[in-house]
Amino acid sequence: MLNILFKKSRDSDLKMLEEPVAGSWINVVNPTKKEVNFLMEKGVPLEFIKSSLDLSEQPRVDEESGAKLLIIQVPEIVEGDLETAPLGIVITSEYVITISKTKNKILKTFVNNPKGFYTTKRSRFLFQLFWTTVKSYLGYLNYIDNTLDKFGTSVTKSLGNQEIMDLLNLQKALTYFKTASYGNQRVLDKIMTGKFLKLYEQDEDILDDIIIDNKQVIEMIDTYLAITANTMAAYGSIVGNNLNLLMKLLAVLSISMAIPTIIASMFGMNVALPFQSNPIAFWGIFFSSVVFSFVTFYGFFKLRWI
């Protein structure tokens, strides 16, 4: 899929074009061979396209034939799991080109809400992409924080494996986020030197804010990774303790219920027995069994076995 979009400072809406003009934003998702050839005609090296579509590609910058490539990692949800995916940003003398393997929330934000950005201001657009990416990480981290809080209330009663699987998924997502954020930080540091892109004074201020927020993301990820590891360790202890309590309860119930069985077995023997001619013998034996069972259960309770 290939879309050509354009918006200059005097425009209020994002325009969809058939052919690119200077200052256009070309957004490409999982390009066909024809679309790859189109990008190459517009000055995008084939290697840049392949790198942007490689799901294992790490954040980096590159330059070839007058085109500049930035690859960053953006967060996304894949089949319900939090993961990261590469987003290639190519800056040529005329266009900004974004290349990705799948649709992502970051670019959709700009398409659906074009207020405040202009495709003709390529460096500013790049920084806004970075800023939106960092804010997206912060949003997902807040979701993880809320999820961890829920574990604190549900884990005390659990004996199953679902909670530990959910924690493992969160830990995996945080690991992906950590690797991606460190890689994005390297790209930001490279841009900050001014050697890769020409920076103006206002751009440097914006970039400083992005770097501060990205470092905050990294610190939050480290914190949540530690919390997740501690929660998993505590979860194992709690589940083991819950299981022990359950086994103790079942053992006490078994002992208590064994008393009526013993009494009934004794009075069920085919020999002369006390009270066998008494008309209320059955009820006497029944209530005696209940009382003995209750006393036994209460005794274990007083001993704090349950």
C-alpha positions as CSV (number, residue, x, y, z in Angstrom):
1,M,0.0,0.0,0.0
2,L,1.3,3.4,-1.0
3,N,-0.2,6.8,-0.1
4,I,1.1,10.2,-1.1
5,L,0.1,13.0,1.3
6,F,0.8,16.7,1.3
7,K,0.2,19.6,3.7
8,K,1.9,22.9,3.8
9,S,1.7,25.6,6.5
10,R,-1.3,27.3,5.0
11,D,-3.3,24.1,4.7
12,S,-5.7,22.9,7.3
13,D,-6.3,19.4,5.9
14,L,-4.0,16.6,4.7
15,K,-4.3,16.2,0.9
16,M,-4.1,12.9,-0.9
17,L,-2.1,13.2,-4.2
18,E,-1.8,10.9,-7.2
19,E,1.8,12.0,-7.9
20,P,4.3,13.4,-5.4
21,V,5.4,17.0,-5.4
22,A,8.2,18.6,-3.5
23,G,7.4,18.4,0.2
24,S,5.2,15.3,0.0
25,W,5.0,12.6,2.5
26,I,5.1,9.1,0.9
27,N,3.8,6.4,3.3
28,V,4.4,2.8,2.2
29,V,3.2,-0.3,4.0
30,N,4.4,-3.7,2.8
31,P,5.2,-2.4,-0.7
32,T,4.6,-4.5,-3.8
33,K,7.4,-4.8,-6.5
34,K,5.8,-2.0,-8.4
35,E,5.8,0.3,-5.4
36,V,9.4,-0.6,-4.6
37,N,10.4,0.4,-8.1
38,F,8.4,3.7,-7.7
39,L,10.4,4.4,-4.5
40,M,13.7,3.7,-6.2
41,E,12.7,6.1,-9.0
42,K,12.2,8.8,-6.3
43,G,15.7,8.3,-5.0
44,V,15.3,5.7,-2.3
45,P,18.1,3.1,-2.4
46,L,16.9,-0.6,-2.5
47,E,18.9,-1.4,0.6
48,F,17.0,1.2,2.6
49,I,13.7,-0.4,1.6
50,K,14.9,-3.9,2.5
51,S,16.2,-2.7,5.9
52,S,13.0,-0.9,6.7
53,L,11.0,-4.1,6.0
54,D,13.3,-6.4,8.0
55,L,11.4,-7.1,11.3
56,S,14.7,-7.8,13.0
57,E,16.4,-4.5,12.0
58,Q,17.6,-2.5,14.9
59,P,17.4,1.4,15.2
60,R,20.2,3.1,13.2
61,V,21.0,5.9,10.7
62,D,22.5,5.6,7.3
63,E,23.2,7.8,4.3
64,E,23.5,6.9,0.6
65,S,23.2,8.8,-2.7
66,G,21.9,11.9,-1.0
67,A,19.2,10.0,0.9
68,K,19.2,9.7,4.7
69,L,17.7,6.7,6.5
70,L,16.6,6.5,10.1
71,I,15.2,3.3,11.5
72,I,13.4,3.5,14.8
73,Q,11.4,0.9,16.8
74,V,7.8,1.7,17.4
75,P,5.4,-0.2,19.8
76,E,2.5,-2.1,18.5
77,I,0.0,-4.8,19.4
78,V,0.3,-8.1,17.5
79,E,-2.4,-10.7,18.2
80,G,-3.0,-9.2,21.7
81,D,0.7,-9.1,22.6
82,L,2.8,-5.9,23.1
83,E,5.7,-5.9,20.7
84,T,7.9,-3.5,18.7
85,A,8.4,-3.2,14.9
86,P,10.9,-1.2,12.8
87,L,9.8,2.0,11.0
88,G,12.0,3.3,8.3
89,I,12.1,7.1,7.6
90,V,13.9,8.1,4.5
91,I,14.6,11.8,3.8
92,T,15.5,12.8,0.3
93,S,16.0,16.3,-1.2
94,E,12.2,16.5,-1.9
95,Y,10.3,14.0,0.1
96,V,9.8,12.3,3.5
97,I,9.2,8.6,3.0
98,T,8.0,6.2,5.8
99,I,8.4,2.5,5.1
100,S,7.0,-0.3,7.4
101,K,6.1,-3.9,7.1
102,T,2.7,-3.5,8.8
103,K,0.4,-0.6,9.6
104,N,1.2,1.0,12.9
105,K,-0.6,3.3,15.3
106,I,2.1,6.1,15.1
107,L,1.5,6.9,11.4
108,K,-2.2,6.5,11.7
109,T,-2.2,9.3,14.3
110,F,-0.8,11.8,11.8
111,V,-3.2,10.7,9.1
112,N,-6.3,10.9,11.3
113,N,-5.2,14.1,13.1
114,P,-3.1,16.3,10.8
115,K,-3.3,19.4,13.0
116,G,0.0,20.8,13.9
117,F,2.3,19.1,11.4
118,Y,3.3,19.9,7.8
119,T,4.9,17.5,5.3
120,T,6.9,20.3,3.9
121,K,8.8,20.8,7.1
122,R,10.7,17.5,6.9
123,S,13.0,17.8,10.0
124,R,10.1,19.0,12.2
125,F,7.9,16.1,10.9
126,L,10.7,13.7,11.8
127,F,10.9,15.0,15.4
128,Q,7.1,14.9,15.7
129,L,7.3,11.2,14.6
130,F,9.8,10.6,17.4
131,W,7.8,12.5,19.9
132,T,4.6,10.5,19.1
133,T,6.6,7.3,19.3
134,V,7.9,8.2,22.8
135,K,4.4,9.2,24.0
136,S,3.1,5.9,22.7
137,Y,5.7,4.0,24.8
138,L,4.6,6.0,27.8
139,G,1.0,5.1,27.1
140,Y,1.7,1.4,26.9
141,L,3.9,1.6,30.1
142,N,0.9,3.1,32.0
143,Y,-1.2,0.2,30.8
144,I,1.5,-2.2,32.1
145,D,1.5,-0.3,35.4
146,N,-2.2,-0.7,35.8
147,T,-2.0,-4.4,34.9
148,L,0.7,-5.0,37.5
149,D,-1.6,-3.3,40.1
150,K,-4.4,-5.8,39.2
151,F,-2.0,-8.7,39.8
152,G,-1.5,-7.5,43.4
153,T,-5.2,-8.2,44.2
154,S,-5.8,-11.4,42.1
155,V,-2.6,-13.3,42.9
156,T,-3.4,-13.9,46.6
157,K,-6.3,-16.2,45.7
158,S,-4.8,-17.9,42.6
159,L,-3.6,-21.5,42.2
160,G,-3.5,-21.5,38.4
161,N,-0.9,-20.7,35.7
162,Q,-2.8,-17.9,33.8
163,E,-1.4,-15.1,36.0
164,I,2.2,-16.3,35.6
165,M,1.7,-16.6,31.8
166,D,0.4,-13.0,31.8
167,L,3.4,-11.9,33.8
168,L,5.8,-13.6,31.4
169,N,4.1,-11.8,28.5
170,L,4.5,-8.5,30.3
171,Q,8.1,-9.2,31.0
172,K,8.7,-10.1,27.3
173,A,7.0,-6.9,26.2
174,L,9.1,-4.8,28.6
175,T,12.3,-6.5,27.3
176,Y,11.3,-5.6,23.7
177,F,10.6,-2.0,24.8
178,K,13.9,-1.7,26.6
179,T,15.9,-2.9,23.6
180,A,13.9,-0.6,21.3
181,S,14.2,2.4,23.6
182,Y,17.9,2.1,23.9
183,G,18.2,1.8,20.1
184,N,16.0,4.8,19.6
185,Q,18.2,6.7,22.1
186,R,21.3,6.0,20.0
187,V,19.5,7.4,17.0
188,L,18.5,10.5,18.9
189,D,22.1,11.0,20.1
190,K,23.3,10.7,16.5
191,I,20.9,13.4,15.4
192,M,21.8,15.6,18.3
193,T,25.4,15.9,17.0
194,G,24.1,17.8,14.0
195,K,26.2,15.8,11.6
196,F,23.4,13.7,10.3
197,L,20.7,16.4,10.0
198,K,21.0,20.2,10.0
199,L,19.5,21.4,13.3
200,Y,18.1,24.9,14.0
201,E,18.0,26.3,17.5
202,Q,14.3,25.5,17.9
203,D,14.9,22.0,16.6
204,E,17.5,21.5,19.3
205,D,15.1,22.5,22.0
206,I,12.5,20.0,20.7
207,L,15.1,17.3,20.4
208,D,16.2,17.9,24.0
209,D,12.7,17.4,25.2
210,I,12.4,14.2,23.2
211,I,15.6,12.8,24.6
212,I,14.5,13.6,28.2
213,D,11.2,11.8,27.6
214,N,12.9,8.8,26.0
215,K,15.3,8.5,29.0
216,Q,12.2,8.6,31.2
217,V,10.8,5.7,29.2
218,I,14.0,3.7,29.7
219,E,14.0,4.4,33.5
220,M,10.3,3.4,33.7
221,I,11.0,0.2,31.8
222,D,13.9,-0.7,34.1
223,T,11.6,-0.1,37.1
224,Y,8.7,-2.2,35.7
225,L,11.1,-5.0,34.8
226,A,12.3,-5.1,38.4
227,I,8.7,-5.0,39.7
228,T,7.7,-7.8,37.3
229,A,10.6,-10.0,38.4
230,N,9.8,-9.5,42.1
231,T,6.1,-10.1,41.4
232,M,6.8,-13.4,39.7
233,A,9.0,-14.5,42.6
234,A,6.3,-13.5,45.1
235,Y,3.7,-15.1,43.0
236,G,5.5,-18.5,43.2
237,S,5.7,-18.2,46.9
238,I,2.0,-17.2,47.3
239,V,0.8,-20.0,45.0
240,G,2.8,-22.6,46.9
241,N,1.4,-21.2,50.2
242,N,-2.1,-21.3,48.9
243,L,-1.7,-24.9,47.8
244,N,-0.3,-25.9,51.2
245,L,-3.3,-24.2,52.9
246,L,-5.7,-26.1,50.6
247,M,-4.0,-29.4,51.2
248,K,-4.2,-28.8,55.0
249,L,-7.9,-28.0,54.7
250,L,-8.6,-31.1,52.7
251,A,-6.6,-33.2,55.2
252,V,-8.5,-31.9,58.2
253,L,-11.8,-32.5,56.3
254,S,-10.8,-36.0,55.5
255,I,-9.9,-36.8,59.1
256,S,-13.1,-35.2,60.4
257,M,-15.2,-37.1,57.9
258,A,-13.5,-40.4,58.7
259,I,-15.0,-40.4,62.2
260,P,-18.6,-41.0,61.1
261,T,-17.3,-43.7,58.8
262,I,-15.5,-45.5,61.7
263,I,-18.5,-45.3,64.0
264,A,-20.9,-46.5,61.3
265,S,-18.5,-49.4,60.5
266,M,-18.5,-50.5,64.2
267,F,-22.3,-50.4,64.5
268,G,-22.7,-52.1,61.2
269,M,-21.0,-55.4,62.3
270,N,-23.1,-58.5,62.6
271,V,-22.6,-59.0,66.3
272,A,-24.3,-58.0,69.5
273,L,-23.9,-54.2,70.0
274,P,-24.9,-51.7,72.6
275,F,-28.2,-49.9,72.1
276,Q,-29.2,-52.2,69.2
277,S,-32.7,-52.6,70.6
278,N,-33.1,-48.9,71.4
279,P,-35.7,-47.3,69.0
280,I,-33.6,-44.1,68.9
281,A,-30.3,-45.8,68.4
282,F,-29.9,-44.6,64.8
283,W,-30.4,-40.9,65.6
284,G,-28.2,-41.2,68.7
285,I,-25.3,-42.7,66.7
286,F,-25.9,-40.1,63.9
287,F,-25.8,-37.1,66.1
288,S,-22.8,-38.5,68.1
289,S,-20.9,-38.9,64.8
290,V,-21.7,-35.3,63.8
291,V,-20.6,-34.0,67.2
292,F,-17.3,-35.9,67.2
293,S,-16.6,-34.7,63.6
294,F,-17.4,-31.1,64.6
295,V,-15.2,-31.3,67.8
296,T,-12.3,-32.7,65.7
297,F,-12.6,-30.0,63.1
298,Y,-12.9,-27.3,65.8
299,G,-9.8,-28.7,67.5
300,F,-7.7,-28.4,64.3
301,F,-9.1,-24.9,63.9
302,K,-8.0,-23.9,67.4
303,L,-4.6,-25.4,66.7
304,R,-4.5,-23.0,63.6
305,W,-3.9,-25.9,61.2
306,I,-6.5,-24.2,59.0
